[in-house]
Amino acid sequence: MEKLASLVNLLIKRWTSSSPKTYQVITNVAIGTGIAATIITLIPLSYPVWVLPTAAFAIALSAKFTVEK
């Protein structure tokens, strides 16, 4: 039980710590890319065949960059 408490405390410490500037820029760009790709997939227009798979890939990639720390 003590080990679990120490892991939770470590998780809280890392979650609330400040991030380096480079990481903040990467995260902000990834969030913007994910938002743009999501909007593209939700607008009901006829796109070329390659647009929707590319947008889906951009969404997945932005999710990876925003979650990873």
N, CA, C and O atoms as a Tripos MOL2 file, in Angstrom:
@<TRIPOS>MOLECULE
protein
  276   275    69     0     0
PROTEIN
NO_CHARGES

@<TRIPOS>ATOM
      1 N           0.8270   -1.1920    0.0000 N.3       1 MET1
      2 CA          0.0000    0.0000    0.0000 C.3       1 MET1
      3 C           0.8750    1.2610    0.0000 C.2       1 MET1
      4 O           0.5450    2.2670   -0.6280 O.2       1 MET1
      5 N           1.9830    1.1790    0.7120 N.am      2 GLU2
      6 CA          2.8900    2.3250    0.7830 C.3       2 GLU2
      7 C           3.5210    2.6150   -0.5780 C.2       2 GLU2
      8 O           3.7400    3.7700   -0.9410 O.2       2 GLU2
      9 N           3.8070    1.5520   -1.3200 N.am      3 LYS3
     10 CA          4.3800    1.7190   -2.6530 C.3       3 LYS3
     11 C           3.3790    2.3990   -3.5890 C.2       3 LYS3
     12 O           3.7630    3.2470   -4.3940 O.2       3 LYS3
     13 N           2.1110    2.0370   -3.4880 N.am      4 LEU4
     14 CA          1.0830    2.6680   -4.2930 C.3       4 LEU4
     15 C           0.9550    4.1500   -3.9480 C.2       4 LEU4
     16 O           0.7980    4.9840   -4.8390 O.2       4 LEU4
     17 N           1.0220    4.4750   -2.6690 N.am      5 ALA5
     18 CA          0.9480    5.8770   -2.2530 C.3       5 ALA5
     19 C           2.1370    6.6690   -2.7810 C.2       5 ALA5
     20 O           1.9810    7.8230   -3.1810 O.2       5 ALA5
     21 N           3.3160    6.0680   -2.7860 N.am      6 SER6
     22 CA          4.4920    6.7720   -3.3040 C.3       6 SER6
     23 C           4.3850    6.9620   -4.8140 C.2       6 SER6
     24 O           4.8030    7.9970   -5.3330 O.2       6 SER6
     25 N           3.8320    5.9810   -5.5280 N.am      7 LEU7
     26 CA          3.6270    6.1370   -6.9720 C.3       7 LEU7
     27 C           2.6090    7.2340   -7.2790 C.2       7 LEU7
     28 O           2.7920    8.0060   -8.2200 O.2       7 LEU7
     29 N           1.5440    7.3040   -6.4920 N.am      8 VAL8
     30 CA          0.5430    8.3550   -6.6840 C.3       8 VAL8
     31 C           1.1550    9.7170   -6.3980 C.2       8 VAL8
     32 O           0.8950   10.6710   -7.1320 O.2       8 VAL8
     33 N           1.9560    9.8290   -5.3570 N.am      9 ASN9
     34 CA          2.6140   11.1000   -5.0450 C.3       9 ASN9
     35 C           3.5800   11.5050   -6.1590 C.2       9 ASN9
     36 O           3.6590   12.6820   -6.5120 O.2       9 ASN9
     37 N           4.3120   10.5410   -6.7110 N.am     10 LEU10
     38 CA          5.2180   10.8180   -7.8140 C.3      10 LEU10
     39 C           4.4340   11.2740   -9.0450 C.2      10 LEU10
     40 O           4.8490   12.2030   -9.7380 O.2      10 LEU10
     41 N           3.3140   10.6280   -9.3140 N.am     11 LEU11
     42 CA          2.4630   11.0080  -10.4460 C.3      11 LEU11
     43 C           1.9350   12.4340  -10.2750 C.2      11 LEU11
     44 O           1.9370   13.2100  -11.2310 O.2      11 LEU11
     45 N           1.4940   12.7770   -9.0980 N.am     12 ILE12
     46 CA          0.9960   14.1310   -8.8280 C.3      12 ILE12
     47 C           2.1150   15.1490   -8.9850 C.2      12 ILE12
     48 O           1.9020   16.2250   -9.5440 O.2      12 ILE12
     49 N           3.2980   14.8200   -8.4970 N.am     13 LYS13
     50 CA          4.4350   15.7330   -8.6090 C.3      13 LYS13
     51 C           4.7970   15.9810  -10.0750 C.2      13 LYS13
     52 O           5.0340   17.1230  -10.4700 O.2      13 LYS13
     53 N           4.8400   14.9270  -10.8720 N.am     14 ARG14
     54 CA          5.1760   15.0850  -12.2920 C.3      14 ARG14
     55 C           4.0660   15.7930  -13.0570 C.2      14 ARG14
     56 O           4.3450   16.5780  -13.9630 O.2      14 ARG14
     57 N           2.8220   15.5290  -12.7070 N.am     15 TRP15
     58 CA          1.6980   16.1280  -13.4050 C.3      15 TRP15
     59 C           1.6420   17.6400  -13.1700 C.2      15 TRP15
     60 O           1.2830   18.3970  -14.0720 O.2      15 TRP15
     61 N           1.9960   18.0740  -11.9670 N.am     16 THR16
     62 CA          1.9040   19.4990  -11.6330 C.3      16 THR16
     63 C           3.1950   20.2660  -11.8810 C.2      16 THR16
     64 O           3.2200   21.4840  -11.7040 O.2      16 THR16
     65 N           4.2710   19.5890  -12.2850 N.am     17 SER17
     66 CA          5.5230   20.2910  -12.5300 C.3      17 SER17
     67 C           5.4370   21.0860  -13.8330 C.2      17 SER17
     68 O           4.6380   20.7770  -14.7170 O.2      17 SER17
     69 N           6.2710   22.1070  -13.9280 N.am     18 SER18
     70 CA          6.2510   22.9250  -15.1370 C.3      18 SER18
     71 C           7.0050   22.2120  -16.2540 C.2      18 SER18
     72 O           7.9810   21.5000  -16.0170 O.2      18 SER18
     73 N           6.5280   22.4240  -17.4680 N.am     19 SER19
     74 CA          7.1340   21.7820  -18.6360 C.3      19 SER19
     75 C           8.1500   22.7160  -19.2720 C.2      19 SER19
     76 O           8.0350   23.9350  -19.1480 O.2      19 SER19
     77 N           9.1420   22.1570  -19.9520 N.am     20 PRO20
     78 CA         10.0830   23.0060  -20.6790 C.3      20 PRO20
     79 C           9.3760   23.7440  -21.8300 C.2      20 PRO20
     80 O           8.3400   23.2950  -22.3220 O.2      20 PRO20
     81 N           9.9450   24.8650  -22.2430 N.am     21 LYS21
     82 CA          9.3450   25.6920  -23.2880 C.3      21 LYS21
     83 C           9.1790   24.9180  -24.5940 C.2      21 LYS21
     84 O           8.1490   25.0500  -25.2550 O.2      21 LYS21
     85 N          10.1660   24.1180  -24.9750 N.am     22 THR22
     86 CA         10.0820   23.3480  -26.2180 C.3      22 THR22
     87 C           8.8980   22.3890  -26.1800 C.2      22 THR22
     88 O           8.1820   22.2410  -27.1700 O.2      22 THR22
     89 N           8.6960   21.7500  -25.0550 N.am     23 TYR23
     90 CA          7.5720   20.8240  -24.9310 C.3      23 TYR23
     91 C           6.2490   21.5640  -25.0390 C.2      23 TYR23
     92 O           5.3070   21.0590  -25.6500 O.2      23 TYR23
     93 N           6.1640   22.7570  -24.4510 N.am     24 GLN24
     94 CA          4.9290   23.5340  -24.5410 C.3      24 GLN24
     95 C           4.6230   23.9050  -25.9870 C.2      24 GLN24
     96 O           3.4640   23.8620  -26.3990 O.2      24 GLN24
     97 N           5.6400   24.2680  -26.7610 N.am     25 VAL25
     98 CA          5.4400   24.6150  -28.1730 C.3      25 VAL25
     99 C           4.9700   23.3880  -28.9530 C.2      25 VAL25
    100 O           4.0290   23.4750  -29.7420 O.2      25 VAL25
    101 N           5.6210   22.2470  -28.7350 N.am     26 ILE26
    102 CA          5.2330   21.0180  -29.4260 C.3      26 ILE26
    103 C           3.7930   20.6460  -29.0790 C.2      26 ILE26
    104 O           3.0220   20.2640  -29.9600 O.2      26 ILE26
    105 N           3.4310   20.7530  -27.8160 N.am     27 THR27
    106 CA          2.0770   20.4310  -27.3890 C.3      27 THR27
    107 C           1.0550   21.3630  -28.0260 C.2      27 THR27
    108 O           0.0070   20.9100  -28.4850 O.2      27 THR27
    109 N           1.3500   22.6620  -28.0600 N.am     28 ASN28
    110 CA          0.4140   23.6140  -28.6510 C.3      28 ASN28
    111 C           0.2390   23.3890  -30.1480 C.2      28 ASN28
    112 O          -0.8770   23.4850  -30.6570 O.2      28 ASN28
    113 N           1.3150   23.0940  -30.8540 N.am     29 VAL29
    114 CA          1.2160   22.8030  -32.2850 C.3      29 VAL29
    115 C           0.4120   21.5240  -32.5090 C.2      29 VAL29
    116 O          -0.4100   21.4620  -33.4240 O.2      29 VAL29
    117 N           0.6390   20.5180  -31.6930 N.am     30 ALA30
    118 CA         -0.0950   19.2570  -31.8310 C.3      30 ALA30
    119 C          -1.5820   19.4510  -31.5530 C.2      30 ALA30
    120 O          -2.4190   18.8600  -32.2350 O.2      30 ALA30
    121 N          -1.9160   20.2600  -30.5720 N.am     31 ILE31
    122 CA         -3.3270   20.5250  -30.2780 C.3      31 ILE31
    123 C          -3.9770   21.2590  -31.4430 C.2      31 ILE31
    124 O          -5.0940   20.9230  -31.8370 O.2      31 ILE31
    125 N          -3.2990   22.2470  -31.9950 N.am     32 GLY32
    126 CA         -3.8330   22.9740  -33.1490 C.3      32 GLY32
    127 C          -4.0250   22.0740  -34.3610 C.2      32 GLY32
    128 O          -5.0270   22.1800  -35.0670 O.2      32 GLY32
    129 N          -3.0620   21.1880  -34.6010 N.am     33 THR33
    130 CA         -3.1720   20.2470  -35.7120 C.3      33 THR33
    131 C          -4.3440   19.2960  -35.4940 C.2      33 THR33
    132 O          -5.0930   19.0110  -36.4290 O.2      33 THR33
    133 N          -4.5030   18.8150  -34.2990 N.am     34 GLY34
    134 CA         -5.6190   17.9150  -33.9940 C.3      34 GLY34
    135 C          -6.9690   18.5840  -34.1580 C.2      34 GLY34
    136 O          -7.9130   17.9680  -34.6530 O.2      34 GLY34
    137 N          -7.0700   19.8520  -33.7420 N.am     35 ILE35
    138 CA         -8.3170   20.5870  -33.9030 C.3      35 ILE35
    139 C          -8.6290   20.7990  -35.3780 C.2      35 ILE35
    140 O          -9.7650   20.5990  -35.8080 O.2      35 ILE35
    141 N          -7.6270   21.2020  -36.1560 N.am     36 ALA36
    142 CA         -7.8430   21.4300  -37.5850 C.3      36 ALA36
    143 C          -8.2340   20.1320  -38.2950 C.2      36 ALA36
    144 O          -9.1390   20.1360  -39.1300 O.2      36 ALA36
    145 N          -7.5690   19.0320  -37.9760 N.am     37 ALA37
    146 CA         -7.8940   17.7550  -38.6090 C.3      37 ALA37
    147 C          -9.2850   17.2760  -38.2120 C.2      37 ALA37
    148 O          -9.9940   16.6930  -39.0320 O.2      37 ALA37
    149 N          -9.6770   17.5110  -36.9830 N.am     38 THR38
    150 CA        -11.0150   17.1240  -36.5470 C.3      38 THR38
    151 C         -12.0770   17.9330  -37.2790 C.2      38 THR38
    152 O         -13.1010   17.3890  -37.6920 O.2      38 THR38
    153 N         -11.8370   19.2180  -37.4370 N.am     39 ILE39
    154 CA        -12.7910   20.0600  -38.1610 C.3      39 ILE39
    155 C         -12.9100   19.6000  -39.6130 C.2      39 ILE39
    156 O         -14.0080   19.5600  -40.1670 O.2      39 ILE39
    157 N         -11.7860   19.2570  -40.2210 N.am     40 ILE40
    158 CA        -11.8190   18.7740  -41.6130 C.3      40 ILE40
    159 C         -12.6630   17.5090  -41.7340 C.2      40 ILE40
    160 O         -13.4310   17.3660  -42.6850 O.2      40 ILE40
    161 N         -12.5260   16.5910  -40.7790 N.am     41 THR41
    162 CA        -13.2810   15.3430  -40.8730 C.3      41 THR41
    163 C         -14.7680   15.5400  -40.5760 C.2      41 THR41
    164 O         -15.5930   14.7420  -41.0220 O.2      41 THR41
    165 N         -15.1210   16.5820  -39.8360 N.am     42 LEU42
    166 CA        -16.5190   16.7760  -39.4640 C.3      42 LEU42
    167 C         -17.3110   17.6250  -40.4530 C.2      42 LEU42
    168 O         -18.5410   17.5690  -40.4500 O.2      42 LEU42
    169 N         -16.6510   18.4000  -41.2910 N.am     43 ILE43
    170 CA        -17.3600   19.2230  -42.2640 C.3      43 ILE43
    171 C         -17.8260   18.3220  -43.4130 C.2      43 ILE43
    172 O         -17.0180   17.6220  -44.0240 O.2      43 ILE43
    173 N         -19.1230   18.3440  -43.7020 N.am     44 PRO44
    174 CA        -19.6380   17.4360  -44.7490 C.3      44 PRO44
    175 C         -19.3980   17.9790  -46.1650 C.2      44 PRO44
    176 O         -20.3060   18.5240  -46.7920 O.2      44 PRO44
    177 N         -18.1910   17.8280  -46.6450 N.am     45 LEU45
    178 CA        -17.8380   18.1970  -48.0150 C.3      45 LEU45
    179 C         -17.2750   16.9840  -48.7230 C.2      45 LEU45
    180 O         -16.9230   15.9900  -48.0880 O.2      45 LEU45
    181 N         -17.1930   17.0660  -50.0330 N.am     46 SER46
    182 CA        -16.5600   15.9660  -50.7590 C.3      46 SER46
    183 C         -15.0770   16.2930  -50.9210 C.2      46 SER46
    184 O         -14.7080   17.2510  -51.6000 O.2      46 SER46
    185 N         -14.2540   15.4960  -50.2970 N.am     47 TYR47
    186 CA        -12.8170   15.6690  -50.3230 C.3      47 TYR47
    187 C         -12.1870   14.6650  -51.2740 C.2      47 TYR47
    188 O         -12.8140   13.6680  -51.6290 O.2      47 TYR47
    189 N         -10.9590   14.9190  -51.6870 N.am     48 PRO48
    190 CA        -10.2300   13.8640  -52.4100 C.3      48 PRO48
    191 C         -10.0300   12.6490  -51.4980 C.2      48 PRO48
    192 O         -10.1520   12.7530  -50.2780 O.2      48 PRO48
    193 N          -9.7320   11.5300  -52.0850 N.am     49 VAL49
    194 CA         -9.6440   10.2660  -51.3540 C.3      49 VAL49
    195 C          -8.5910   10.3090  -50.2580 C.2      49 VAL49
    196 O          -8.7780    9.6840  -49.2140 O.2      49 VAL49
    197 N          -7.5050   11.0170  -50.4560 N.am     50 TRP50
    198 CA         -6.3870   10.9900  -49.5230 C.3      50 TRP50
    199 C          -6.5860   11.8980  -48.3050 C.2      50 TRP50
    200 O          -5.8170   11.7990  -47.3480 O.2      50 TRP50
    201 N          -7.5900   12.7770  -48.3110 N.am     51 VAL51
    202 CA         -7.7240   13.7780  -47.2390 C.3      51 VAL51
    203 C          -8.1530   13.1460  -45.9160 C.2      51 VAL51
    204 O          -7.5460   13.4240  -44.8820 O.2      51 VAL51
    205 N          -9.1760   12.3100  -45.9260 N.am     52 LEU52
    206 CA         -9.6700   11.7580  -44.6640 C.3      52 LEU52
    207 C          -8.6770   10.8180  -43.9860 C.2      52 LEU52
    208 O          -8.5210   10.9110  -42.7680 O.2      52 LEU52
    209 N          -7.9970    9.9200  -44.6960 N.am     53 PRO53
    210 CA         -6.9670    9.1310  -43.9990 C.3      53 PRO53
    211 C          -5.8220    9.9860  -43.4560 C.2      53 PRO53
    212 O          -5.2710    9.7010  -42.3930 O.2      53 PRO53
    213 N          -5.4730   11.0340  -44.1970 N.am     54 THR54
    214 CA         -4.4180   11.9350  -43.7190 C.3      54 THR54
    215 C          -4.8780   12.6860  -42.4790 C.2      54 THR54
    216 O          -4.1050   12.8550  -41.5360 O.2      54 THR54
    217 N          -6.1240   13.1360  -42.4690 N.am     55 ALA55
    218 CA         -6.6610   13.8370  -41.2950 C.3      55 ALA55
    219 C          -6.7370   12.8880  -40.1010 C.2      55 ALA55
    220 O          -6.4360   13.2890  -38.9760 O.2      55 ALA55
    221 N          -7.1300   11.6520  -40.3280 N.am     56 ALA56
    222 CA         -7.1810   10.6750  -39.2390 C.3      56 ALA56
    223 C          -5.7870   10.4200  -38.6690 C.2      56 ALA56
    224 O          -5.6140   10.3070  -37.4560 O.2      56 ALA56
    225 N          -4.8060   10.3320  -39.5480 N.am     57 PHE57
    226 CA         -3.4300   10.1610  -39.0930 C.3      57 PHE57
    227 C          -2.9660   11.3770  -38.2960 C.2      57 PHE57
    228 O          -2.2800   11.2260  -37.2850 O.2      57 PHE57
    229 N          -3.3330   12.5810  -38.7400 N.am     58 ALA58
    230 CA         -2.9570   13.8030  -38.0160 C.3      58 ALA58
    231 C          -3.6030   13.8470  -36.6370 C.2      58 ALA58
    232 O          -2.9840   14.3010  -35.6750 O.2      58 ALA58
    233 N          -4.8300   13.3840  -36.5390 N.am     59 ILE59
    234 CA         -5.5070   13.3370  -35.2340 C.3      59 ILE59
    235 C          -4.7830   12.3720  -34.3030 C.2      59 ILE59
    236 O          -4.5310   12.6980  -33.1430 O.2      59 ILE59
    237 N          -4.4470   11.1890  -34.8050 N.am     60 ALA60
    238 CA         -3.7450   10.2010  -33.9780 C.3      60 ALA60
    239 C          -2.3700   10.7020  -33.5680 C.2      60 ALA60
    240 O          -1.9620   10.5310  -32.4190 O.2      60 ALA60
    241 N          -1.6590   11.3140  -34.4930 N.am     61 LEU61
    242 CA         -0.3290   11.8240  -34.1890 C.3      61 LEU61
    243 C          -0.3870   12.9720  -33.1800 C.2      61 LEU61
    244 O           0.4490   13.0490  -32.2790 O.2      61 LEU61
    245 N          -1.3630   13.8540  -33.3270 N.am     62 SER62
    246 CA         -1.4830   14.9540  -32.3650 C.3      62 SER62
    247 C          -1.8630   14.4460  -30.9890 C.2      62 SER62
    248 O          -1.4300   14.9980  -29.9780 O.2      62 SER62
    249 N          -2.6710   13.3960  -30.9450 N.am     63 ALA63
    250 CA         -3.0240   12.8100  -29.6460 C.3      63 ALA63
    251 C          -1.7960   12.2340  -28.9680 C.2      63 ALA63
    252 O          -1.6460   12.3530  -27.7520 O.2      63 ALA63
    253 N          -0.9200   11.6120  -29.7360 N.am     64 LYS64
    254 CA          0.3000   11.0500  -29.1630 C.3      64 LYS64
    255 C           1.2080   12.1510  -28.6180 C.2      64 LYS64
    256 O           1.7660   12.0120  -27.5290 O.2      64 LYS64
    257 N           1.3570   13.2360  -29.3650 N.am     65 PHE65
    258 CA          2.2470   14.3010  -28.9230 C.3      65 PHE65
    259 C           1.6730   15.0850  -27.7470 C.2      65 PHE65
    260 O           2.4410   15.6150  -26.9440 O.2      65 PHE65
    261 N           0.3580   15.1750  -27.6190 N.am     66 THR66
    262 CA         -0.2060   15.9120  -26.5050 C.3      66 THR66
    263 C          -0.2470   15.0840  -25.2230 C.2      66 THR66
    264 O          -0.2630   15.6410  -24.1250 O.2      66 THR66
    265 N          -0.2650   13.7670  -25.3520 N.am     67 VAL67
    266 CA         -0.3270   12.9160  -24.1670 C.3      67 VAL67
    267 C           1.0490   12.5980  -23.6190 C.2      67 VAL67
    268 O           1.2360   12.5490  -22.4030 O.2      67 VAL67
    269 N           2.0220   12.3810  -24.5030 N.am     68 GLU68
    270 CA          3.3530   11.9830  -24.0780 C.3      68 GLU68
    271 C           4.0550   13.1250  -23.3760 C.2      68 GLU68
    272 O           3.9890   14.2730  -23.8160 O.2      68 GLU68
    273 N           4.7280   12.8070  -22.2820 N.am     69 LYS69
    274 CA          5.4430   13.8520  -21.5400 C.3      69 LYS69
    275 C           6.8420   13.4140  -21.2470 C.2      69 LYS69
    276 O           7.6040   14.1580  -20.6290 O.2      69 LYS69
@<TRIPOS>BOND
     1     1     2 1
     2     2     3 1
     3     3     4 2
     4     3     5 am
     5     5     6 1
     6     6     7 1
     7     7     8 2
     8     7     9 am
     9     9    10 1
    10    10    11 1
    11    11    12 2
    12    11    13 am
    13    13    14 1
    14    14    15 1
    15    15    16 2
    16    15    17 am
    17    17    18 1
    18    18    19 1
    19    19    20 2
    20    19    21 am
    21    21    22 1
    22    22    23 1
    23    23    24 2
    24    23    25 am
    25    25    26 1
    26    26    27 1
    27    27    28 2
    28    27    29 am
    29    29    30 1
    30    30    31 1
    31    31    32 2
    32    31    33 am
    33    33    34 1
    34    34    35 1
    35    35    36 2
    36    35    37 am
    37    37    38 1
    38    38    39 1
    39    39    40 2
    40    39    41 am
    41    41    42 1
    42    42    43 1
    43    43    44 2
    44    43    45 am
    45    45    46 1
    46    46    47 1
    47    47    48 2
    48    47    49 am
    49    49    50 1
    50    50    51 1
    51    51    52 2
    52    51    53 am
    53    53    54 1
    54    54    55 1
    55    55    56 2
    56    55    57 am
    57    57    58 1
    58    58    59 1
    59    59    60 2
    60    59    61 am
    61    61    62 1
    62    62    63 1
    63    63    64 2
    64    63    65 am
    65    65    66 1
    66    66    67 1
    67    67    68 2
    68    67    69 am
    69    69    70 1
    70    70    71 1
    71    71    72 2
    72    71    73 am
    73    73    74 1
    74    74    75 1
    75    75    76 2
    76    75    77 am
    77    77    78 1
    78    78    79 1
    79    79    80 2
    80    79    81 am
    81    81    82 1
    82    82    83 1
    83    83    84 2
    84    83    85 am
    85    85    86 1
    86    86    87 1
    87    87    88 2
    88    87    89 am
    89    89    90 1
    90    90    91 1
    91    91    92 2
    92    91    93 am
    93    93    94 1
    94    94    95 1
    95    95    96 2
    96    95    97 am
    97    97    98 1
    98    98    99 1
    99    99   100 2
   100    99   101 am
   101   101   102 1
   102   102   103 1
   103   103   104 2
   104   103   105 am
   105   105   106 1
   106   106   107 1
   107   107   108 2
   108   107   109 am
   109   109   110 1
   110   110   111 1
   111   111   112 2
   112   111   113 am
   113   113   114 1
   114   114   115 1
   115   115   116 2
   116   115   117 am
   117   117   118 1
   118   118   119 1
   119   119   120 2
   120   119   121 am
   121   121   122 1
   122   122   123 1
   123   123   124 2
   124   123   125 am
   125   125   126 1
   126   126   127 1
   127   127   128 2
   128   127   129 am
   129   129   130 1
   130   130   131 1
   131   131   132 2
   132   131   133 am
   133   133   134 1
   134   134   135 1
   135   135   136 2
   136   135   137 am
   137   137   138 1
   138   138   139 1
   139   139   140 2
   140   139   141 am
   141   141   142 1
   142   142   143 1
   143   143   144 2
   144   143   145 am
   145   145   146 1
   146   146   147 1
   147   147   148 2
   148   147   149 am
   149   149   150 1
   150   150   151 1
   151   151   152 2
   152   151   153 am
   153   153   154 1
   154   154   155 1
   155   155   156 2
   156   155   157 am
   157   157   158 1
   158   158   159 1
   159   159   160 2
   160   159   161 am
   161   161   162 1
   162   162   163 1
   163   163   164 2
   164   163   165 am
   165   165   166 1
   166   166   167 1
   167   167   168 2
   168   167   169 am
   169   169   170 1
   170   170   171 1
   171   171   172 2
   172   171   173 am
   173   173   174 1
   174   174   175 1
   175   175   176 2
   176   175   177 am
   177   177   178 1
   178   178   179 1
   179   179   180 2
   180   179   181 am
   181   181   182 1
   182   182   183 1
   183   183   184 2
   184   183   185 am
   185   185   186 1
   186   186   187 1
   187   187   188 2
   188   187   189 am
   189   189   190 1
   190   190   191 1
   191   191   192 2
   192   191   193 am
   193   193   194 1
   194   194   195 1
   195   195   196 2
   196   195   197 am
   197   197   198 1
   198   198   199 1
   199   199   200 2
   200   199   201 am
   201   201   202 1
   202   202   203 1
   203   203   204 2
   204   203   205 am
   205   205   206 1
   206   206   207 1
   207   207   208 2
   208   207   209 am
   209   209   210 1
   210   210   211 1
   211   211   212 2
   212   211   213 am
   213   213   214 1
   214   214   215 1
   215   215   216 2
   216   215   217 am
   217   217   218 1
   218   218   219 1
   219   219   220 2
   220   219   221 am
   221   221   222 1
   222   222   223 1
   223   223   224 2
   224   223   225 am
   225   225   226 1
   226   226   227 1
   227   227   228 2
   228   227   229 am
   229   229   230 1
   230   230   231 1
   231   231   232 2
   232   231   233 am
   233   233   234 1
   234   234   235 1
   235   235   236 2
   236   235   237 am
   237   237   238 1
   238   238   239 1
   239   239   240 2
   240   239   241 am
   241   241   242 1
   242   242   243 1
   243   243   244 2
   244   243   245 am
   245   245   246 1
   246   246   247 1
   247   247   248 2
   248   247   249 am
   249   249   250 1
   250   250   251 1
   251   251   252 2
   252   251   253 am
   253   253   254 1
   254   254   255 1
   255   255   256 2
   256   255   257 am
   257   257   258 1
   258   258   259 1
   259   259   260 2
   260   259   261 am
   261   261   262 1
   262   262   263 1
   263   263   264 2
   264   263   265 am
   265   265   266 1
   266   266   267 1
   267   267   268 2
   268   267   269 am
   269   269   270 1
   270   270   271 1
   271   271   272 2
   272   271   273 am
   273   273   274 1
   274   274   275 1
   275   275   276 2
@<TRIPOS>SUBSTRUCTURE
     1 MET1         2 RESIDUE 1 A MET
     2 GLU2         6 RESIDUE 1 A GLU
     3 LYS3        10 RESIDUE 1 A LYS
     4 LEU4        14 RESIDUE 1 A LEU
     5 ALA5        18 RESIDUE 1 A ALA
     6 SER6        22 RESIDUE 1 A SER
     7 LEU7        26 RESIDUE 1 A LEU
     8 VAL8        30 RESIDUE 1 A VAL
     9 ASN9        34 RESIDUE 1 A ASN
    10 LEU10       38 RESIDUE 1 A LEU
    11 LEU11       42 RESIDUE 1 A LEU
    12 ILE12       46 RESIDUE 1 A ILE
    13 LYS13       50 RESIDUE 1 A LYS
    14 ARG14       54 RESIDUE 1 A ARG
    15 TRP15       58 RESIDUE 1 A TRP
    16 THR16       62 RESIDUE 1 A THR
    17 SER17       66 RESIDUE 1 A SER
    18 SER18       70 RESIDUE 1 A SER
    19 SER19       74 RESIDUE 1 A SER
    20 PRO20       78 RESIDUE 1 A PRO
    21 LYS21       82 RESIDUE 1 A LYS
    22 THR22       86 RESIDUE 1 A THR
    23 TYR23       90 RESIDUE 1 A TYR
    24 GLN24       94 RESIDUE 1 A GLN
    25 VAL25       98 RESIDUE 1 A VAL
    26 ILE26      102 RESIDUE 1 A ILE
    27 THR27      106 RESIDUE 1 A THR
    28 ASN28      110 RESIDUE 1 A ASN
    29 VAL29      114 RESIDUE 1 A VAL
    30 ALA30      118 RESIDUE 1 A ALA
    31 ILE31      122 RESIDUE 1 A ILE
    32 GLY32      126 RESIDUE 1 A GLY
    33 THR33      130 RESIDUE 1 A THR
    34 GLY34      134 RESIDUE 1 A GLY
    35 ILE35      138 RESIDUE 1 A ILE
    36 ALA36      142 RESIDUE 1 A ALA
    37 ALA37      146 RESIDUE 1 A ALA
    38 THR38      150 RESIDUE 1 A THR
    39 ILE39      154 RESIDUE 1 A ILE
    40 ILE40      158 RESIDUE 1 A ILE
    41 THR41      162 RESIDUE 1 A THR
    42 LEU42      166 RESIDUE 1 A LEU
    43 ILE43      170 RESIDUE 1 A ILE
    44 PRO44      174 RESIDUE 1 A PRO
    45 LEU45      178 RESIDUE 1 A LEU
    46 SER46      182 RESIDUE 1 A SER
    47 TYR47      186 RESIDUE 1 A TYR
    48 PRO48      190 RESIDUE 1 A PRO
    49 VAL49      194 RESIDUE 1 A VAL
    50 TRP50      198 RESIDUE 1 A TRP
    51 VAL51      202 RESIDUE 1 A VAL
    52 LEU52      206 RESIDUE 1 A LEU
    53 PRO53      210 RESIDUE 1 A PRO
    54 THR54      214 RESIDUE 1 A THR
    55 ALA55      218 RESIDUE 1 A ALA
    56 ALA56      222 RESIDUE 1 A ALA
    57 PHE57      226 RESIDUE 1 A PHE
    58 ALA58      230 RESIDUE 1 A ALA
    59 ILE59      234 RESIDUE 1 A ILE
    60 ALA60      238 RESIDUE 1 A ALA
    61 LEU61      242 RESIDUE 1 A LEU
    62 SER62      246 RESIDUE 1 A SER
    63 ALA63      250 RESIDUE 1 A ALA
    64 LYS64      254 RESIDUE 1 A LYS
    65 PHE65      258 RESIDUE 1 A PHE
    66 THR66      262 RESIDUE 1 A THR
    67 VAL67      266 RESIDUE 1 A VAL
    68 GLU68      270 RESIDUE 1 A GLU
    69 LYS69      274 RESIDUE 1 A LYS
